[in-house]
Amino acid sequence: QVQPVESGGGSVQAGGSLRLSCAASGRTFSMYLVGWFRQAPGKEREFVAATRKSDSGTYYSNSVKGRFTISRDNDKNTVYLQMNSLKPEDTAVYYCAVTSRFGFLDSRETYDYWGQGTQVTVSS
């Protein structure tokens, strides 16, 4: 069992930055993929970024690539999402998700454990 908890959300003007944190507890040694997803009101939850434990590989959706950076601190069992050059369309609830098995890293079905989410609001 792994319990991720997100923090760092808030309100920011377009062009600003935020850093989200995902702290995990439990069987953290078993974490293989850690991903960030987001969901805006009335829309489907979509993939944002993920990091792989084996080689610290990072992956991004086309909509955030070049603006967002995912990183992890294994000693602290924490994954971060640095968000720069924020746009109003980035407004959503951001979720951290964890899985101990390999799968399609951009698919919700791959992940077993989900946090409660943190709100990010970007105003124009």
N, C-alpha and C positions, 0 to 999 in steps of 0.2 A: 504494500500500500504506500502511495506517495500522495502527499497533500501539498499542492502548490498554492501560494498566496500572492496576489499581485498588489503592487502599490506604485505610487508616483504619478497617478493621473491628475488632471486638473484642467484649467482653462488657460488658453494662450492665444495671442493674436497670430494671424497668418504670417509665416516667415520665422516664427519662434521655434523653440526647442523644448522637449521634455525627455526625461529618462524614466522608463518604467523598469520595475524590478519584479522578479518572480523568485520568491524564496520557497524552497521545498523542504519538507520534513518527512520522516518515515524511512522507507527503504530507498534512500537516495542513491545508493551505490548501483542500483539496478536501472537508473535512468539512462536511456539510450538516445532518444530524441526529445528535445524540448522545443515547442513551437509557440508562436504568438498568432492568434487569430483576432479578428475584430468583427463587430456586428453593429450596424447602424439601424435605427428604427425602421421596421418594415422590410428589412433586407436580410438575405441569408448571411450566415457567419462565413467569413472568408479568410483564407490564409494570408498571413503577413510575412512571417519569417520563421526560420527554424535553425537549430544548431545540432550537430551530431557529435556524440561523445567520443567515438572511436578516433576521429581525426580532427575534431573541432571544426569540421566543415560548416559553412554557413550558406543559407539559401534564402532567397527573397522573391516576393511577388514582383511582377513588372511595375506595378503601381508605386512601389516604395523603394525599389532598387536605386541606389545612389543617394538616397536621403536618410534611410534608416540603417542602423547597424546593430546586429545581435551579437552578444558576447556572453561568456560564462565564466564564473569563478567556482571551480569544482570544490575548493576547500570550504567555501561558504554555502555550497549547494544553492547558488543563486545565478539566475540568468537575467541579463539586462537587454533592454531595447532602447537604444538611443535614437530619438526621432528629431531630425533637423528639417529645416525648410518646410514646416508644417503648412498644410493647406486645409481649407474648410472641409473638403471631401475626406479628410482623415478623421473627422469627427465620428466617434463610435465608442462602444464599450470594448475594451481590449482584454482578451483572455489568454492566460498562460495554460498550456497543455503539455502533458508528459506521457511518454510511453516507454516500456522496457523492451519492446520488440521492434523489429524493422518493418517498415511499410512505406506506403507513399506519403512522404513527409508533408504534403500539402492537403492531405485528406483528413477530415474530421474523424473518420472511422479508424484511423491509425492510433489515435490517442486514447488512453484509458483514464487518465486523471485530469480534471479541469479545475481551475480556480473560479472564484466568484465574479471576477472581472473588475476593471477599474475604468472610470469614465474619462475620456479625452475629448475636449471640446475646443475647436479651433474657429475663431471668429475672423471675419473679413474686415 
